[in-house]
Amino acid sequence: MTTEMMENRVHVDFTGDHPMVSARDLHEALEIGTIFRQWFSRMCEYGFFEGSDYEKVYQKCDGSRTGQMEVDYRISVDMAKHICMIQRTRKGMMYRQYFLELEKAWNTPEKVMARALQIANNQIKELQTRCFMLTTESRRQERLLQEVKPKADYLDNILHSKNLVLTTQIAKDYGMSAVRFNHLLADLGIQYKVREQWVLYAPYQGMGYTASKAFEVPQSDGSLMVKYQTEWTQKGRRFLYLFLKEKGYIPVVEQQLMNMGRAAAATT
């Protein structure tokens, strides 16, 4: 029997660190009369161990149309040599010699160097993949920072500006109308309405939170009526920010920042 014929009868897997042989192929090639399951169990009694000498695998049965699976074992070439010697048959000696030559070829300097180069190439590809992933993640984080920065700058500016602001402007930060926002502050015990002007309750008066601005309203007879409206200082705006945050009311821009942070944490 030629080496090529032996290769065709016994499949050898060279993809791992060491060549492995199909136990079923070897059982068939050695023309063992005992059924495979019993034969392999008896071979293992010679001191072979799962995990070091062989591993269990499952494969589709030949000719099976239902996808039925059968058990096979990937065994080391060293185990295959011993099994061949145990058989004490001409076929056993032939295949033992075949495995000896295969092992010798596997360990030639050229083959060892080729495997070393393959391992090095695989490591380089792995490093390139990791570098690509890190670069992609870095770019994603940079885009996230670019999105967050304008919102963070805006939030910082609205709390540190020295200008008075209308209730309408503050309400917009919370995604509300001025009417709804004023009623919310009233429900929370911060302000109440006197005629047409909202004023602060006593605990918040004299704190520098608001200023009363007068404006003239033309009348139908040509006269001018003076009315007053409450505007918020930045100190008052900060007070509202902290007070409302404790009550669970968060400005829209800050909600967006929080959502971005959670999204970033979920992807890392």
ChimeraX attribute file (.defattr): number of C-alpha atoms within 10 A of each C-alpha:
attribute: neighborCount
match mode: 1-to-1
recipient: residues
	/A:1	8
	/A:2	8
	/A:3	13
	/A:4	8
	/A:5	9
	/A:6	16
	/A:7	12
	/A:8	11
	/A:9	14
	/A:10	19
	/A:11	16
	/A:12	19
	/A:13	14
	/A:14	11
	/A:15	8
	/A:16	7
	/A:17	8
	/A:18	11
	/A:19	17
	/A:20	23
	/A:21	22
	/A:22	20
	/A:23	24
	/A:24	19
	/A:25	17
	/A:26	21
	/A:27	19
	/A:28	14
	/A:29	16
	/A:30	21
	/A:31	12
	/A:32	12
	/A:33	9
	/A:34	10
	/A:35	10
	/A:36	16
	/A:37	11
	/A:38	9
	/A:39	13
	/A:40	17
	/A:41	10
	/A:42	10
	/A:43	15
	/A:44	15
	/A:45	9
	/A:46	12
	/A:47	8
	/A:48	14
	/A:49	12
	/A:50	12
	/A:51	9
	/A:52	10
	/A:53	18
	/A:54	21
	/A:55	14
	/A:56	12
	/A:57	12
	/A:58	11
	/A:59	12
	/A:60	14
	/A:61	13
	/A:62	10
	/A:63	8
	/A:64	9
	/A:65	8
	/A:66	8
	/A:67	11
	/A:68	12
	/A:69	13
	/A:70	11
	/A:71	14
	/A:72	19
	/A:73	20
	/A:74	21
	/A:75	25
	/A:76	20
	/A:77	22
	/A:78	16
	/A:79	23
	/A:80	24
	/A:81	19
	/A:82	15
	/A:83	23
	/A:84	22
	/A:85	18
	/A:86	13
	/A:87	14
	/A:88	10
	/A:89	13
	/A:90	12
	/A:91	16
	/A:92	22
	/A:93	18
	/A:94	18
	/A:95	25
	/A:96	20
	/A:97	15
	/A:98	17
	/A:99	21
	/A:100	16
	/A:101	13
	/A:102	15
	/A:103	16
	/A:104	11
	/A:105	13
	/A:106	16
	/A:107	12
	/A:108	11
	/A:109	10
	/A:110	11
	/A:111	13
	/A:112	13
	/A:113	12
	/A:114	12
	/A:115	14
	/A:116	12
	/A:117	12
	/A:118	12
	/A:119	13
	/A:120	12
	/A:121	12
	/A:122	12
	/A:123	12
	/A:124	12
	/A:125	12
	/A:126	12
	/A:127	12
	/A:128	12
	/A:129	12
	/A:130	12
	/A:131	12
	/A:132	12
	/A:133	12
	/A:134	12
	/A:135	12
	/A:136	12
	/A:137	14
	/A:138	12
	/A:139	12
	/A:140	13
	/A:141	13
	/A:142	12
	/A:143	12
	/A:144	15
	/A:145	13
	/A:146	11
	/A:147	13
	/A:148	19
	/A:149	13
	/A:150	12
	/A:151	16
	/A:152	14
	/A:153	10
	/A:154	13
	/A:155	15
	/A:156	11
	/A:157	11
	/A:158	16
	/A:159	16
	/A:160	12
	/A:161	13
	/A:162	11
	/A:163	11
	/A:164	18
	/A:165	19
	/A:166	15
	/A:167	18
	/A:168	16
	/A:169	14
	/A:170	20
	/A:171	17
	/A:172	14
	/A:173	16
	/A:174	17
	/A:175	14
	/A:176	16
	/A:177	15
	/A:178	16
	/A:179	11
	/A:180	12
	/A:181	18
	/A:182	20
	/A:183	16
	/A:184	15
	/A:185	16
	/A:186	17
	/A:187	11
	/A:188	12
	/A:189	13
	/A:190	20
	/A:191	20
	/A:192	16
	/A:193	13
	/A:194	9
	/A:195	6
	/A:196	9
	/A:197	13
	/A:198	20
	/A:199	20
	/A:200	19
	/A:201	13
	/A:202	10
	/A:203	9
	/A:204	16
	/A:205	13
	/A:206	9
	/A:207	11
	/A:208	12
	/A:209	19
	/A:210	22
	/A:211	16
	/A:212	14
	/A:213	11
	/A:214	11
	/A:215	11
	/A:216	11
	/A:217	12
	/A:218	10
	/A:219	9
	/A:220	7
	/A:221	6
	/A:222	8
	/A:223	9
	/A:224	12
	/A:225	10
	/A:226	9
	/A:227	13
	/A:228	14
	/A:229	15
	/A:230	18
	/A:231	21
	/A:232	21
	/A:233	20
	/A:234	20
	/A:235	18
	/A:236	20
	/A:237	22
	/A:238	16
	/A:239	16
	/A:240	18
	/A:241	17
	/A:242	14
	/A:243	14
	/A:244	16
	/A:245	12
	/A:246	10
	/A:247	9
	/A:248	9
	/A:249	14
	/A:250	17
	/A:251	18
	/A:252	15
	/A:253	18
	/A:254	17
	/A:255	13
	/A:256	14
	/A:257	17
	/A:258	13
	/A:259	12
	/A:260	16
	/A:261	13
	/A:262	11
	/A:263	11
	/A:264	13
	/A:265	9
	/A:266	8
	/A:267	7
	/A:268	6
